């Protein structure tokens, strides 16, 4: 397996750790502490940071990066389904369970959603409760709310969603 490299990106709400090799982004994770980039990113890390810049500036709605997250077949199926949720839209765990072919798997979908290693790019933040409530988010509900409001602002012209 190729060597994994970690690059750091300063998002509007904190630092993101971008794990990658020469070919794929394997993880984008929230950090609670700041971390300065020690080298100029190249290749796919540079592409990822450019696309994150565009996303946070409201210019990018769909990421176009080669992803290589590690997970079970079911998790990967859920993560693929998450990528079908349109920008500035939301879906429930039940909606995703139906997309993966088993509406009784909402708890398993929730668990897979929580283990998504590629935050923002695989938009697990767009999954909400069936009652339209904000529910758990590995990056913290404050970040989930921020991301949903950000997308609503640029995608729908809405200033606040939650």
C-alpha atoms as a printed R data frame, in Angstrom:
    type eleno elety resid chain resno       x      y      z
1   ATOM     1    CA   UNK     A     1   0.000  0.000  0.000
2   ATOM     2    CA   UNK     A     2   1.355  3.453 -0.893
3   ATOM     3    CA   UNK     A     3   2.529  5.720  1.900
4   ATOM     4    CA   UNK     A     4  -0.155  7.914  3.447
5   ATOM     5    CA   UNK     A     5   0.604 11.601  3.808
6   ATOM     6    CA   UNK     A     6  -1.276 14.092  5.962
7   ATOM     7    CA   UNK     A     7  -1.812 17.655  4.814
8   ATOM     8    CA   UNK     A     8  -3.652 20.326  6.782
9   ATOM     9    CA   UNK     A     9  -6.304 22.746  5.603
10  ATOM    10    CA   UNK     A    10  -7.632 25.750  7.508
11  ATOM    11    CA   UNK     A    11 -11.400 25.684  7.070
12  ATOM    12    CA   UNK     A    12 -13.630 28.544  8.262
13  ATOM    13    CA   UNK     A    13 -14.486 26.563 11.420
14  ATOM    14    CA   UNK     A    14 -11.140 24.901 12.186
15  ATOM    15    CA   UNK     A    15  -8.457 22.664 10.791
16  ATOM    16    CA   UNK     A    16  -9.027 19.663  8.538
17  ATOM    17    CA   UNK     A    17  -6.519 16.817  8.262
18  ATOM    18    CA   UNK     A    18  -6.407 15.499  4.697
19  ATOM    19    CA   UNK     A    19  -4.943 12.022  4.445
20  ATOM    20    CA   UNK     A    20  -3.885 10.913  1.005
21  ATOM    21    CA   UNK     A    21  -1.445  8.956 -1.068
22  ATOM    22    CA   UNK     A    22  -0.303  9.736 -4.605
23  ATOM    23    CA   UNK     A    23  -3.645  8.631 -6.070
24  ATOM    24    CA   UNK     A    24  -6.483  9.005 -3.574
25  ATOM    25    CA   UNK     A    25  -7.886 11.088 -0.768
26  ATOM    26    CA   UNK     A    26  -8.428  8.512  1.985
27  ATOM    27    CA   UNK     A    27  -9.726 10.786  4.755
28  ATOM    28    CA   UNK     A    28 -10.744 14.348  5.561
29  ATOM    29    CA   UNK     A    29 -11.147 14.727  9.297
30  ATOM    30    CA   UNK     A    30 -11.906 17.570 11.684
31  ATOM    31    CA   UNK     A    31  -9.234 18.493 14.203
32  ATOM    32    CA   UNK     A    32  -9.950 20.295 17.421
33  ATOM    33    CA   UNK     A    33  -6.488 21.823 17.514
34  ATOM    34    CA   UNK     A    34  -4.852 24.053 14.931
35  ATOM    35    CA   UNK     A    35  -2.049 22.630 12.867
36  ATOM    36    CA   UNK     A    36   0.143 24.556 10.455
37  ATOM    37    CA   UNK     A    37   1.013 23.043  7.095
38  ATOM    38    CA   UNK     A    38   4.726 22.271  7.037
39  ATOM    39    CA   UNK     A    39   5.087 21.745  3.303
40  ATOM    40    CA   UNK     A    40   3.380 22.969  0.170
41  ATOM    41    CA   UNK     A    41   0.827 20.355 -0.873
42  ATOM    42    CA   UNK     A    42   1.158 18.805 -4.304
43  ATOM    43    CA   UNK     A    43  -0.908 16.595 -6.538
44  ATOM    44    CA   UNK     A    44  -4.209 15.340 -5.183
45  ATOM    45    CA   UNK     A    45  -3.791 17.213 -1.868
46  ATOM    46    CA   UNK     A    46  -3.422 20.471 -3.774
47  ATOM    47    CA   UNK     A    47  -6.511 19.601 -5.864
48  ATOM    48    CA   UNK     A    48  -8.441 18.808 -2.693
49  ATOM    49    CA   UNK     A    49  -7.483 22.110 -1.052
50  ATOM    50    CA   UNK     A    50  -8.384 24.064 -4.189
51  ATOM    51    CA   UNK     A    51 -11.787 22.375 -4.308
52  ATOM    52    CA   UNK     A    52 -12.337 22.997 -0.594
53  ATOM    53    CA   UNK     A    53 -11.500 26.684 -1.183
54  ATOM    54    CA   UNK     A    54 -14.058 26.790 -3.991
55  ATOM    55    CA   UNK     A    55 -16.653 24.998 -1.821
56  ATOM    56    CA   UNK     A    56 -16.175 27.375  1.094
57  ATOM    57    CA   UNK     A    57 -16.338 30.361 -1.281
58  ATOM    58    CA   UNK     A    58 -19.721 29.111 -2.541
59  ATOM    59    CA   UNK     A    59 -18.440 28.340 -6.041
60  ATOM    60    CA   UNK     A    60 -18.233 24.506 -5.920
61  ATOM    61    CA   UNK     A    61 -21.169 22.205 -5.342
62  ATOM    62    CA   UNK     A    62 -19.777 18.849 -6.399
63  ATOM    63    CA   UNK     A    63 -16.291 17.611 -5.575
64  ATOM    64    CA   UNK     A    64 -14.347 15.837 -8.291
65  ATOM    65    CA   UNK     A    65 -11.585 13.944 -6.498
66  ATOM    66    CA   UNK     A    66 -10.411 10.351 -6.514
67  ATOM    67    CA   UNK     A    67 -11.418  8.917 -3.158
68  ATOM    68    CA   UNK     A    68 -10.118  5.771 -1.489
69  ATOM    69    CA   UNK     A    69 -11.768  5.477  1.922
70  ATOM    70    CA   UNK     A    70 -11.330  2.223  3.839
71  ATOM    71    CA   UNK     A    71 -14.477  0.507  5.024
72  ATOM    72    CA   UNK     A    72 -16.738 -2.500  4.699
73  ATOM    73    CA   UNK     A    73 -18.714 -3.128  1.527
74  ATOM    74    CA   UNK     A    74 -21.878 -1.898  3.271
75  ATOM    75    CA   UNK     A    75 -20.164  1.291  4.489
76  ATOM    76    CA   UNK     A    76 -18.870  1.995  0.987
77  ATOM    77    CA   UNK     A    77 -22.375  1.456 -0.403
78  ATOM    78    CA   UNK     A    78 -23.753  3.981  2.097
79  ATOM    79    CA   UNK     A    79 -20.961  6.457  1.316
80  ATOM    80    CA   UNK     A    80 -21.751  6.170 -2.403
81  ATOM    81    CA   UNK     A    81 -25.431  6.850 -1.627
82  ATOM    82    CA   UNK     A    82 -24.480  9.932  0.414
83  ATOM    83    CA   UNK     A    83 -22.808 11.371 -2.663
84  ATOM    84    CA   UNK     A    84 -26.178 11.416 -4.459
85  ATOM    85    CA   UNK     A    85 -27.673 13.915 -1.985
86  ATOM    86    CA   UNK     A    86 -27.700 17.208 -3.902
87  ATOM    87    CA   UNK     A    87 -25.901 20.290 -2.616
88  ATOM    88    CA   UNK     A    88 -28.064 22.339 -0.218
89  ATOM    89    CA   UNK     A    89 -30.422 19.373  0.252
90  ATOM    90    CA   UNK     A    90 -30.841 16.842  3.008
91  ATOM    91    CA   UNK     A    91 -31.947 13.221  3.295
92  ATOM    92    CA   UNK     A    92 -32.985 11.102  6.242
93  ATOM    93    CA   UNK     A    93 -31.342  7.895  7.408
94  ATOM    94    CA   UNK     A    94 -34.442  6.115  6.099
95  ATOM    95    CA   UNK     A    95 -33.977  7.720  2.672
96  ATOM    96    CA   UNK     A    96 -30.398  6.411  2.549
97  ATOM    97    CA   UNK     A    97 -31.485  2.976  3.795
98  ATOM    98    CA   UNK     A    98 -33.947  2.797  0.907
99  ATOM    99    CA   UNK     A    99 -31.214  3.862 -1.528
100 ATOM   100    CA   UNK     A   100 -28.970  1.016 -0.364
101 ATOM   101    CA   UNK     A   101 -31.845 -1.432 -0.702
102 ATOM   102    CA   UNK     A   102 -32.975 -2.163  2.854
103 ATOM   103    CA   UNK     A   103 -35.296  0.276  4.592
104 ATOM   104    CA   UNK     A   104 -34.874 -1.678  7.836
105 ATOM   105    CA   UNK     A   105 -31.162 -0.819  7.939
106 ATOM   106    CA   UNK     A   106 -31.523  2.743  9.248
107 ATOM   107    CA   UNK     A   107 -29.365  2.035 12.323
108 ATOM   108    CA   UNK     A   108 -26.662  0.432 10.178
109 ATOM   109    CA   UNK     A   109 -26.860  3.409  7.811
110 ATOM   110    CA   UNK     A   110 -26.427  5.729 10.798
111 ATOM   111    CA   UNK     A   111 -23.391  3.767 11.965
112 ATOM   112    CA   UNK     A   112 -21.845  3.816  8.467
113 ATOM   113    CA   UNK     A   113 -22.605  7.527  8.167
114 ATOM   114    CA   UNK     A   114 -20.805  8.129 11.470
115 ATOM   115    CA   UNK     A   115 -17.745  6.233 10.250
116 ATOM   116    CA   UNK     A   116 -17.425  8.205  7.006
117 ATOM   117    CA   UNK     A   117 -13.718  9.073  6.893
118 ATOM   118    CA   UNK     A   118 -14.035 11.704  4.151
119 ATOM   119    CA   UNK     A   119 -16.006 14.538  5.751
120 ATOM   120    CA   UNK     A   120 -17.556 17.258  3.583
121 ATOM   121    CA   UNK     A   121 -16.511 15.602  0.303
122 ATOM   122    CA   UNK     A   122 -18.692 12.579  1.098
123 ATOM   123    CA   UNK     A   123 -21.503 14.752  2.465
124 ATOM   124    CA   UNK     A   124 -22.625 12.888  5.580
125 ATOM   125    CA   UNK     A   125 -23.531 16.298  7.029
126 ATOM   126    CA   UNK     A   126 -26.573 16.285  4.705
127 ATOM   127    CA   UNK     A   127 -28.195 13.396  6.605
128 ATOM   128    CA   UNK     A   128 -30.733 14.487  9.194
129 ATOM   129    CA   UNK     A   129 -33.413 12.842 11.297
130 ATOM   130    CA   UNK     A   130 -36.743 11.824  9.767
131 ATOM   131    CA   UNK     A   131 -38.308 14.650 11.788
132 ATOM   132    CA   UNK     A   132 -35.898 17.134 10.107
133 ATOM   133    CA   UNK     A   133 -33.825 17.475 13.273
134 ATOM   134    CA   UNK     A   134 -30.071 17.739 13.393
135 ATOM   135    CA   UNK     A   135 -28.774 14.425 14.637
136 ATOM   136    CA   UNK     A   136 -25.309 13.158 15.526
137 ATOM   137    CA   UNK     A   137 -22.282 14.182 13.522
138 ATOM   138    CA   UNK     A   138 -18.745 12.946 14.116
139 ATOM   139    CA   UNK     A   139 -17.426 16.467 13.517
140 ATOM   140    CA   UNK     A   140 -19.826 17.962 16.054
141 ATOM   141    CA   UNK     A   141 -23.321 19.322 15.561
142 ATOM   142    CA   UNK     A   142 -21.991 22.888 15.415
143 ATOM   143    CA   UNK     A   143 -20.007 22.001 12.279
144 ATOM   144    CA   UNK     A   144 -22.937 20.104 10.743
145 ATOM   145    CA   UNK     A   145 -25.168 23.130 11.303
146 ATOM   146    CA   UNK     A   146 -22.504 25.443  9.844
147 ATOM   147    CA   UNK     A   147 -22.131 23.266  6.707
148 ATOM   148    CA   UNK     A   148 -25.883 23.005  6.135
149 ATOM   149    CA   UNK     A   149 -26.349 26.758  6.600
150 ATOM   150    CA   UNK     A   150 -23.397 27.433  4.289
151 ATOM   151    CA   UNK     A   151 -24.922 25.298  1.540
152 ATOM   152    CA   UNK     A   152 -28.384 26.795  2.076
153 ATOM   153    CA   UNK     A   153 -26.932 30.298  1.795
154 ATOM   154    CA   UNK     A   154 -25.174 29.630 -1.520
155 ATOM   155    CA   UNK     A   155 -27.520 27.013 -2.940
156 ATOM   156    CA   UNK     A   156 -30.899 28.347 -1.883
157 ATOM   157    CA   UNK     A   157 -30.227 31.920 -0.839
158 ATOM   158    CA   UNK     A   158 -31.398 31.074  2.687
159 ATOM   159    CA   UNK     A   159 -29.563 32.803  5.519
160 ATOM   160    CA   UNK     A   160 -30.457 30.322  8.297
161 ATOM   161    CA   UNK     A   161 -31.739 26.782  8.098
162 ATOM   162    CA   UNK     A   162 -31.569 25.562 11.729
